[in-house]
Amino acid sequence: MAITSYPFDAQVVTETQYSQMFREFQDSGVVASFGSSSGFQVTAGTGMNLNVSAGLAFLRGFMVQSTATEVIAIPAASTSVRVDRVILRLDPSLNSIVLAVKQGTAGSTTPPALTQTDTGIFELGLASITVNANVTSITAGDIIRIRPFVGHRVGVWNTSTRPTSPRFGMLGYNADTSRWEFWNDTAWTPLISNVDWANLSGKPATFPASVHTHTWSQITDAPTSLPPAAHTHDWSQVTNKPTSYAPSAHGHAWSELTGVPATFAPSSHSHTWSSITSKPTTFPPSSHSHSSYLESGDTIAWANGTKRVHADSVSGSGTYYAVWVQGDGTFARNTSSRRFKQNIRDIDIDPDAVLSLRPRIYDRRPKEEGGDYLRDEFGLIAEEVAETLPEIVTYDEEGRIDALRYDLLGVALLPVVQAQADRIERLERLVEELTR
């Protein structure tokens, strides 16, 4: 295997060797700034003539220079459209690089292929020329410039004029896509993802988008009638659904709420405890005081029983009361007369919230360590009730869920009974109408 090195003094160096050496320094292309009017730029002349500006270019390690504008003629038009190319043609056998026109095929809009051999003819495209049928002149709109521009291993090109034989890692700026790209040995790949607001499609005119409308035809999954007839959806089709049902505590923006009052401050109305925001973390709230109703020795320990002996009864005449025990252990009678109340108003209890309550069976913990459990007691779990019907939940002085107002459960059941009574009445009327 022979080893050759060059150029050295008193050594004959061939043009092939010089070409091989210089092409390592510079790729083929025009020596000019991208978009420059110089550098073999092709423009329309008179009739079928084109003007090619002065310029300097490399072709496979050889250089060509033109110091004045050259005029080159396009062959006469055919009876159908064709696409020609204006090229620089290197022919080592003639020791020359010349301007030439490479004529396309009549009836085809594909320009003729360039010949680019390693040792013979090498052609560099300067412009593609659309020659319409039977025309006698070429206009500026018929010319597409395809000049590649040289760079020091960093090029500037259009998508159609990228180097035809790039090497791995070659870098260049693509003027068509306005991005840097490199050759990964398989394809031209963007160097950096170039995404900005101008490149986005389907974006709103403003961000956040201003109030706007859509035509019915632009809406997907629209119902066939408006308002839509009664229908159902699979759970999987529902968007923005809670992760649990009933949903855990969460919030909504005012615009997302339905059934909001028409005025603000709203007229007299009520809210469930769960719908109230900025409520105290403890109930009763901290930083407050109570009068002491306890006599010496009174404690809450006997709140579940009575200090009266077991033989006492409530038979006979007189007034009898249910008894409440306050958080501080104070006994109080349960009164219901209007004269003991003020600010009386309706409360909106959701029947579904009541129906979602879950009766449970459990063992009650003993009062003392090692004591006996009270087995198989049944009732409700206050934490579960707080999720759907917090109105009957009570809290201790530290703000922890403590107990249930079982005496209010019957009141909460009234909307359920009323809703069912209303439904029964409507069904009876429907049956009566259907049987007429």
Residue pairs with C-beta under 8 A, 6 or more apart in sequence:
4 17
6 13
6 17
6 21
7 13
7 17
7 18
7 21
15 62
15 92
15 95
16 92
16 119
18 61
19 60
19 61
19 62
19 92
20 61
21 61
22 58
22 61
22 62
23 58
23 60
23 61
26 58
26 61
26 150
26 152
27 58
27 148
27 150
27 151
27 153
27 155
27 163
28 57
28 58
28 59
28 60
28 122
28 124
28 148
28 150
28 163
29 57
29 58
29 124
29 147
29 148
29 149
29 150
29 151
29 155
29 157
30 39
30 40
30 55
30 56
30 57
30 126
30 147
30 148
30 149
30 150
31 39
31 55
31 56
31 57
31 58
31 149
31 150
32 38
32 39
32 55
32 56
32 149
33 39
33 149
34 149
34 156
34 173
34 175
35 175
37 53
38 53
38 54
38 55
39 53
39 55
39 56
39 57
39 147
39 149
40 52
40 53
40 54
40 55
40 57
40 66
40 88
40 99
40 126
40 147
41 52
41 53
41 55
41 126
41 145
41 147
42 50
42 51
42 52
42 86
42 126
42 127
42 129
42 143
42 145
43 50
43 51
43 53
43 140
43 143
44 50
44 51
44 137
44 138
44 139
44 140
44 142
44 143
45 51
45 71
45 138
46 137
47 136
47 137
47 138
48 73
48 74
48 75
48 76
48 77
48 136
48 137
48 138
49 71
49 72
49 73
49 74
49 138
50 71
50 72
50 73
50 74
50 86
50 127
50 129
50 138
50 143
51 69
51 70
51 71
52 66
52 69
52 70
52 71
52 72
52 86
52 99
52 126
53 66
53 69
54 66
54 67
54 68
54 69
55 65
55 66
56 63
56 64
56 65
56 66
57 63
57 64
57 65
57 88
57 97
57 124
57 150
58 150
59 88
59 90
59 97
59 122
59 124
60 90
60 116
60 118
60 122
62 90
62 92
62 97
63 97
64 88
64 90
64 97
66 99
70 99
72 86
72 99
72 100
72 101
73 101
74 84
74 101
74 129
74 131
74 138
75 84
75 101
75 103
75 131
77 131
77 132
77 133
77 134
77 135
77 136
78 106
78 107
78 131
78 133
78 134
79 106
79 133
79 134
80 106
80 107
80 133
81 106
81 107
81 109
81 130
81 131
81 132
81 133
82 103
82 104
82 105
82 106
82 107
82 108
82 109
82 131
83 104
83 108
83 109
83 110
83 111
83 112
83 128
83 129
83 130
83 131
84 101
84 102
84 103
84 104
84 111
84 112
84 128
84 129
84 131
85 101
85 102
85 104
85 111
85 112
85 114
85 125
85 126
85 127
85 128
85 129
85 146
86 99
86 100
86 101
86 102
86 125
86 126
86 127
86 129
87 99
87 100
87 101
87 102
87 114
87 123
87 124
87 125
87 126
88 97
88 98
88 99
88 100
88 123
88 124
88 126
89 97
89 98
89 99
89 100
89 121
89 122
89 123
89 124
90 96
90 97
90 121
90 122
90 123
90 124
91 97
91 98
91 120
91 121
92 119
92 120
93 120
100 123
101 129
102 112
102 114
102 123
103 112
104 110
104 111
104 112
104 131
105 112
109 130
111 125
111 128
114 123
114 124
114 125
114 164
115 121
115 122
115 123
116 122
116 123
116 164
116 165
124 148
125 146
125 147
125 148
125 161
126 145
126 146
126 147
127 143
127 144
127 145
127 146
127 147
128 143
128 144
128 146
129 138
129 142
129 143
129 144
130 142
130 144
131 138
131 142
132 142
146 158
146 160
146 161
147 161
148 155
148 157
148 161
148 162
148 163
149 155
149 156
149 157
151 172
153 170
153 171
154 171
154 172
154 173
155 162
155 163
155 170
155 171
155 172
155 173
156 172
156 173
156 175
157 163
157 172
157 173
157 174
157 175
158 174
158 175
158 176
159 174
159 176
159 177
162 172
162 174
162 188
163 170
163 172
163 183
166 183
166 188
167 183
168 183
168 184
168 185
169 182
169 183
170 182
170 183
171 180
171 181
171 182
171 191
172 180
172 181
172 182
173 179
173 180
173 181
174 180
174 181
174 188
177 190
177 194
178 194
179 190
179 191
179 192
179 194
180 190
180 191
180 192
181 188
181 189
181 190
181 191
182 188
182 189
182 191
183 189
197 203
204 210
204 212
216 222
223 229
223 231
235 241
242 248
242 250
246 356
246 387
246 388
248 387
249 274
251 277
254 260
261 267
261 269
268 345
269 345
270 345
270 346
270 347
270 348
272 348
272 350
272 390
272 391
273 279
273 390
273 391
273 393
274 386
274 387
274 390
280 286
280 399
281 399
282 395
282 397
282 398
282 399
283 394
283 395
283 399
284 327
284 395
284 397
286 399
290 328
292 328
293 326
293 328
293 330
294 328
294 329
294 330
298 329
299 329
300 325
300 328
300 329
303 325
303 329
303 331
306 312
314 320
321 333
321 334
321 335
322 333
322 334
322 407
323 331
323 332
323 333
323 334
324 331
324 332
324 333
324 334
325 331
325 332
326 332
327 396
327 397
334 407
338 344
347 391
349 389
349 391
349 412
349 415
350 388
350 415
351 415
351 416
351 419
353 388
353 389
354 388
354 389
354 412
354 413
354 415
354 416
355 416
356 388
357 380
357 384
357 385
357 388
357 389
358 380
358 381
358 384
359 378
359 379
359 380
360 378
360 379
360 380
360 381
360 384
361 376
361 377
361 378
362 377
362 378
362 379
362 381
363 373
363 374
363 375
363 376
363 377
364 373
364 374
364 377
365 373
366 372
366 373
366 374
379 404
379 406
380 404
382 393
382 394
382 401
382 402
382 403
382 404
383 401
385 392
385 393
385 404
386 393
386 401
389 412
391 408
391 412
392 404
392 405
392 406
392 408
392 409
392 412
393 401
393 403
393 404
393 405
394 401
394 402
394 403
394 404
394 405
395 401
395 402
396 402
